[in-house]
Amino acid sequence: MSEDFYSKRRSIVARKMSPEPIKESDLNQIIQAGIRVPDHGALNPWKLIIIQGEQLATIDKEIILKEYIKKNPNSDKKFQEIESKRLQRAGAVIAVLSSPVDHPSIPLWEMQLSSGAVCMNLLSCAQSLGYAAQWLTEWYSYNDTMLAYLGGRVGIDKISGFIYIGHKTEEPNERKRPNPADVINYL
Ligand SMILES: Cc1cc2nc3c(=O)[nH]c(=O)nc-3n(C[C@H](O)[C@H](O)[C@H](O)COP(=O)(O)O)c2cc1C
């Protein structure tokens, strides 16, 4: 990993990734990095669901497309086509669930933040290994059928994101970054 990895790191949008499978040893390394996050009280209030191979197409067809058509019965075929291939844009997708536990003093907010940290570690690790990767929620992260399919508890757990991992087809352009003066204050 280069010295300036964190100051240069960039996501690559899912539609620009190439979806060949991800090397097993790399995927394992990414997963291990994902679960090595700050976690107040070591509660492990998150779950990772690894989706690859035929499972990508199965979820696209059985969950994403079906739910989309249920909600948009008169939608154009061209939009249905997009929905039918969402996860198949990647070689592997890691769904991260925020799965909080009851705790007398550690707030829910902190457990949810830790789940975001899992997403960021997965993303950074994948990018540090040279993969194209993106953190997406899109509409289906807010769909209860999807949540239940992934093993989540509807009404309690939330989908923090889907980490798409694929192969680079080109180097990304830089995107608009915040003006440091607008967001950083020194006291
Ligand atoms: C929680 C979360 C959800 C996101 N969901 C989407 C999304 O649904 N669609 C989208 O185009 N970008 C989404 N993004 C933004 C992309 O990940 C985007 O590529 C990213 O902001 C680029 O940042 P980077 O180059 O610094 O990694 C999301 C980001 C976060 C943190």
The ligand as an SDF file (V2000), in Angstrom:
LIG
                    3D

 31 33  0  0  0  0  0  0  0  0999 V2000
  -23.7820    5.0050    3.2260 C   0  0  0  0  0  0  0  0  0  0  0  0
  -23.4540    5.3440    1.8010 C   0  0  0  0  0  0  0  0  0  0  0  0
  -24.3450    4.9960    0.8070 C   0  0  0  0  0  0  0  0  0  0  0  0
  -24.0910    5.3190   -0.5110 C   0  0  0  0  0  0  0  0  0  0  0  0
  -24.9980    4.9670   -1.4600 N   0  0  0  0  0  0  0  0  0  0  0  0
  -24.8200    5.3670   -2.7220 C   0  0  0  0  0  0  0  0  0  0  0  0
  -25.8000    5.0770   -3.7020 C   0  0  0  0  0  0  0  0  0  0  0  0
  -26.8130    4.4410   -3.4220 O   0  0  0  0  0  0  0  0  0  0  0  0
  -25.5700    5.5020   -4.9670 N   0  0  0  0  0  0  0  0  0  0  0  0
  -24.4390    6.2190   -5.3110 C   0  0  0  0  0  0  0  0  0  0  0  0
  -24.2850    6.5870   -6.4790 O   0  0  0  0  0  0  0  0  0  0  0  0
  -23.4930    6.4860   -4.3950 N   0  0  0  0  0  0  0  0  0  0  0  0
  -23.6570    6.0870   -3.1210 C   0  0  0  0  0  0  0  0  0  0  0  0
  -22.7010    6.3640   -2.1870 N   0  0  0  0  0  0  0  0  0  0  0  0
  -21.5090    7.1190   -2.5820 C   0  0  0  0  0  0  0  0  0  0  0  0
  -20.5180    6.2660   -3.3330 C   0  0  0  0  0  0  0  0  0  0  0  0
  -19.9580    5.2850   -2.5150 O   0  0  0  0  0  0  0  0  0  0  0  0
  -19.4680    7.1740   -3.9540 C   0  0  0  0  0  0  0  0  0  0  0  0
  -18.8910    6.4610   -4.9590 O   0  0  0  0  0  0  0  0  0  0  0  0
  -18.4670    7.6900   -2.9670 C   0  0  0  0  0  0  0  0  0  0  0  0
  -19.0110    8.7720   -2.2770 O   0  0  0  0  0  0  0  0  0  0  0  0
  -17.1620    8.1030   -3.6310 C   0  0  0  0  0  0  0  0  0  0  0  0
  -16.2610    8.3500   -2.6050 O   0  0  0  0  0  0  0  0  0  0  0  0
  -14.7120    7.9740   -2.5980 P   0  0  0  0  0  0  0  0  0  0  0  0
  -14.1690    8.1250   -3.9740 O   0  0  0  0  0  0  0  0  0  0  0  0
  -14.1460    8.9400   -1.6210 O   0  0  0  0  0  0  0  0  0  0  0  0
  -14.5710    6.5670   -2.0970 O   0  0  0  0  0  0  0  0  0  0  0  0
  -22.9050    6.0210   -0.8530 C   0  0  0  0  0  0  0  0  0  0  0  0
  -21.9930    6.3420    0.1520 C   0  0  0  0  0  0  0  0  0  0  0  0
  -22.2610    6.0150    1.4630 C   0  0  0  0  0  0  0  0  0  0  0  0
  -21.2780    6.3870    2.5310 C   0  0  0  0  0  0  0  0  0  0  0  0
  1  2  1  0
  2  3  1  0
  2 30  2  0
  3  4  2  0
  4  5  1  0
  4 28  1  0
  5  6  2  0
  6  7  1  0
  6 13  1  0
  7  8  2  0
  7  9  1  0
  9 10  1  0
 10 11  2  0
 10 12  1  0
 12 13  2  0
 13 14  1  0
 14 15  1  0
 14 28  1  0
 15 16  1  0
 16 17  1  0
 16 18  1  0
 18 19  1  0
 18 20  1  0
 20 21  1  0
 20 22  1  0
 22 23  1  0
 23 24  1  0
 24 25  2  0
 24 26  1  0
 24 27  1  0
 28 29  2  0
 29 30  1  0
 30 31  1  0
M  END
$$$$
